[in-house]
Amino acid sequence: MAILSGTASAQETPQRSQITMGNGTANAIEVEGLTRQDEELVSSEIRVDGQNVSTLRANITAVTFPAVTIEKAGWIVLHPVIDGRPDGDIVSGYTYLEPGQSESVTVVIQHPADAGDKFLAMLHSDVDQDRVFDFVFVEDGINVEDRAVFEGTRMIAHLISLPE
């Protein structure tokens, strides 16, 4: 009977690449010079019989990015930062982008927002090329429709604060 001796060493598990955020070489969001606009929207509806009038009054906040570059058609999307973390399950606003560079890209925020509120601004691709923002999650939280834009392990995204 042979006895083998020696030391066993644990094999090192390769580290998973860390996802980073920022601009890539073919996709970018310019955040320097970001501006905020506040407007009041008033809309009235009069019924055919002329008796009922309904009025909607809403405060609208929008943010304008000086320039956005996207390699393939898609969207710039805002996700709110809640309790210090971006909440990717909530979409605060989005705007469709044609491929290439777009200047003065405005995203209307679809809920109340004030100066200093934080958002994750990121690019999503139009995977099925239908110009409809398909934002569907599966159980493990992975977006399976119009996916976030990555260049390697870099997600094209920036944390922003709404300016004054």
C-alpha positions, 0 to 999 in steps of 0.5 A, spaced: 500 500 500 502 506 498 501 512 502 502 519 499 503 525 503 504 532 501 500 539 502 494 540 499 493 548 497 486 551 495 485 553 488 484 561 488 477 562 485 478 568 480 475 574 482 469 576 478 470 583 474 467 588 478 462 593 474 464 600 474 460 606 472 462 612 467 462 613 460 465 608 455 468 609 448 462 609 444 457 611 449 457 617 454 452 621 458 455 628 459 453 631 466 457 637 466 453 643 465 446 639 467 440 643 468 434 643 471 427 646 469 421 647 473 414 648 470 407 648 472 402 644 467 395 646 467 390 642 463 383 643 462 378 638 459 370 640 457 365 635 456 361 635 450 355 637 454 359 643 456 357 642 464 363 638 467 370 642 467 376 638 469 383 641 470 389 638 472 395 642 475 402 639 476 409 641 477 413 638 472 421 637 473 425 636 467 433 635 467 437 636 461 444 633 459 448 637 455 450 631 450 448 624 450 452 619 445 449 612 444 452 607 439 445 603 438 438 606 439 435 606 446 434 611 452 437 615 457 433 613 463 433 616 470 432 611 477 431 615 483 436 614 489 432 612 495 436 611 502 443 612 499 442 607 493 439 607 486 433 603 486 433 600 479 426 597 480 423 604 479 423 609 473 423 616 474 423 618 467 426 616 460 427 619 453 428 615 446 435 616 443 437 615 436 444 612 435 450 617 435 450 624 439 444 628 441 445 635 444 440 638 450 437 631 451 431 633 456 428 627 461 421 629 464 421 626 471 415 623 472 414 624 480 415 630 484 423 632 485 427 638 488 434 641 487 439 636 490 435 630 489 439 624 487 438 619 481 442 614 477 442 616 469 444 610 465 443 608 458 438 602 456 438 599 449 432 598 445 433 591 444 427 589 440 428 596 436 420 597 437 422 604 440 418 602 446 421 602 453 420 595 455 422 595 462 421 588 465 424 584 470 425 577 472 425 573 479 432 574 480 432 582 478 435 582 471 432 586 466 431 582 460 428 586 455 431 593 454 438 592 457 442 597 460 448 599 456 455 596 458 462 597 455 465 591 458 464 591 465 463 598 465 455 600 465 454 607 462 451 611 468 452 616 473 450 618 479 447 625 479 444 631 483 438 635 481 442 642 480 438 648 483 
